[in-house]
Amino acid sequence: MKKKDLIERIKEKQPDFSYRVKARTEHFTELLFKCLFDKDVPLETSLIELEQVFIELVNIVCWDKAKRCHEIWDEYLHLFPNILDQLHQDAQSLESHDPAAKSLEEVYLCYPGFFATAVYRLSRPLYLKGLPLIPRLMTEYAHQVTGVDIHPGADIGCCFFIDHATGVVIGETTVIKNNVKLYQGVTLGALSVNKTDKNIKRHPTVEDNVTIYANATILGGDTIIGANSIIGGNVWITQSVPPDSLVYHTPEIKIKPVPKK
């Protein structure tokens, strides 16, 4: 096959999108985080660059010109102070509950759970505005960097705490209320992945002041974890838990001495 013919065949089979949007969204996300949290970043010029990158992204992803994609930036920009307030509360929750955290600065700079939460909170307003693709690319970038997968459609309250972070999954229709703490490997997922369920609540609700320990799996849109409950590590939950509950399982563990040589 001639090279020209090969090129034509490849073009025929290529999907109709620009991969550049992924790299530019990652750049936008990093710049956004630094703009809000790095005092050495010149804020005025950074905001101008952010707007330019945002418009570039909108021009790539907003295929329907009748949509309000180009009008979103000013509304989004004015949300930054409130988003910062939310994130400061998240950071304070981490610093006050984790004995390993020696300062808020350490939380901002070292905690992957905080970075993932920050990107989620910055992506969610764009998701709610219906901006195509960019919010998902933002949270997938955080997933790539931290191992935490939070869908921008999730509804998460204040003072959110993710410790150790790696392997946490929070699905699109999850509702998490205030003062909730999660540890590594927690999954808040769906009981099924049928495409027909895309417009219904598929993921659980977690009420106020709940702690969920490592590798717990909680599934289902009708599943509610009642307020003030503690969910132990490695449990599998597909039904609601009343408030003020302690949920755990007791695996049988055997210990015996190693035979002496």
N, C-alpha and C positions, 0 to 999 in steps of 0.2 A: 504493500500500500504506500502510495506517495505521501510525503510529509504534508503537503497541502490538503489532501483528502483526509488524512488522519486528524489534522487540526479542525477541519469542518465537522467531522464526526464527533469530536470531543465537545465542540461548541454546541452542537445539537443536544447533547445530553447534560450540559451544565445547568445547574439550578439558576433561576433568575434573581440573584441578589449579589450584593457586593460584600465580600468578606471584610472589607475595610471597616465596616461598621463595628465589628467586634474589637479591633485594635483601638479604634478611636473612642469607643465607649469605655474601655479600660483606662485609657489616658484621661478621659473626662472624670471618671470615678476617682482616680488617684489625685487629680488636681483639685477636685471638689473636697476631698477629705483634708488635704493639706491646707487648702484655702480656709477651712473652718477651724483647724486645730494647730496649725503651725504659725506661731507669731512672727517668724522670720519671713514668711511669704508676703509680698506686697499685695495687700487686699484689693486695692483699686485696679491695678493692672491684671491681677489674677481673675477678677470678676469679668473683666472685658474679654480675656482669653476664654473663660468658661462659656460666655455667651456665644462667642464665635464657634467654638467646638460644638455647642448645643445646636446651633443653627445648621452647621454642617451635618450633624447626625439626623436632624429632622428632615433635611433635604434628601437623605438617603432612604429613611424608613417610612416617611409619611406619604404613601403612594396615593392616597385619596386627598387631593388638593382642597376638597371642601371641608376637611377636618380642621380643627383649631390648633394644629400642632405648632404653628409659628407664633401663636399668641400665648403659649404656655409659659415662656421664660419669665416674664415680669411677675406673674402670679407665683411661680415657683421660687423666684429670688426672695420675695417678701415672706416666704415661709421659713427661711433659714434661721432667724432668731428663735422661733418656736421649736424647730428641730434641734437646735443646739441646747435649748433648755431640757428637752427630753433626753438627749444624750448625756448631758451632765448628770441627770438623775440616774441614768443607767450606770454611769461610771461610779457614782457615789455608792450605789447599791453593791457593785462589785468590790469596791475598796472597803466598805464597812462589813461585808460578810465573809470575805476571803482572808484568812489569817496570813496568807502568803503575800498579800498586796501591801506594800509598805507606803504607797502614796498614790494619789490620783494620777500623777505623771506616769507612774509605772503602768497603770491601767490603760491610759491613752496610748502608750508607746508599745506595750508588750502583749496585751491580751487579744488573742485572735477573736474571742467571743465578742469583745467590744467593737472591733473593726467590722465584723460581720453584721452586728446590730446597727452600727452607724450606716453602713451601705444600705441595709434594709430600710432604715428610716428615711434615707435620702431618696431611695427609689420609689417608695410607696406613693407619694403624691403624684408622681408621673404615671404610675400604674392607674391610680384613681381617675386621672385625667384622660385615660384611654390612649396614651402615647404608645404606639406599637414598638415592641421588641426591646427598646432601650432599658426599661426597668428590669426585664429579665436578664439582659446581658450584664447589668450592673451587679445583680445578686449572684449571678453565675461566676462573675469575676471574684467576688468575695468567697464563693464556694471553692473556687480554684486555689485561692491564696490561703484560706483558713481551714477548709474541710467542713465548713458549716453551710448548709443548704437551706436558706430561708426564702420562700417564695414571696415576692412583693405583694401578693394578694392577702397574705396573712394579716390579721388584725391584732396587734400587740400593744398592751398597755404600758404604763410607766414603770420605771425601776426594774427593768428586765435584766436578768443575770444569767449568763452562760459561762460556766467555768470549764477550763480545759478544752472545751469546744469541739474537738475533732469528732466528726461523724454525726453531728446533730442534724436532723432533718425536720423541717417545719413546712407542712403542706399549704397549698393555696388558700383553703377555706378555714384554716385553723383560727380560733379565737383564743388569745391569751390575755387574761386580765392583769391586774396590778400586782407588783411584788412577787413575781414568779421566778423561781430559780431552776435552771436546767444544768445537768452535768453531761459529760461526753457520751456520745452514742445514743442519745435519746431520739426516738422517732415519734413524731406526731403525724400520723399518716392516714390513708384511706383503707377501708376494708376491701375495696375492689378498684380496678383501674379501667372500668368500662368507659368508653368514649361517650356513651349515652348519659353518663352521670356528670358531665362537665358543668352543667348549670345548677347543680344542687350542692348543699353543704356535705362534703365528703370527709372532712377532718375534724378532730375533737375540739372541745371547748375546755379550757383550763381556767378555773375561777381564781379569785384573789388568794395570795399568800400560800401558794402550793410549791412544794419542792419535789422535783423529779430526779431521782438518782440515776447513775450511769447505766446505759444500755436498756433502759425501760422502753417498751414499745406500746403506744396507745393509739388505737385505730378506731375510725368510724365517725361519721358526722353527727350521730345521735349520742355519742359518748361524751359525758360531762364529768370532769374531775372536780369534785366539790371543794369549796373554799377551805383553806387551812389544812389540807391533806398532805400527807407525805407518801410518795410512791417510791418504794424500794428499788434497788438495782435489779436488772434482768427480768422484771415482771412483764407479762403480756396481758394487756387489758383491752377488751372489746365491748365492755358495758360500763355504764355510769358508776361512779364512786360517790357515796354520800359525803357531805362536808365533814371535816374533822376526822378523817379516816387515816389509818396507817395500813398500807398495802405492801405485803412482802410475801415471798415464798421461802420455804426452808428445804433446800436440797440436802440430800443425805451425803455427808462427807465422812469418809473413813480415813483414819490415820493409823498407821502401824509402823513399827520400827523397821529400819532397813536391816536385813540380815548381815551379821558380822562375817567378814571373810576369815 
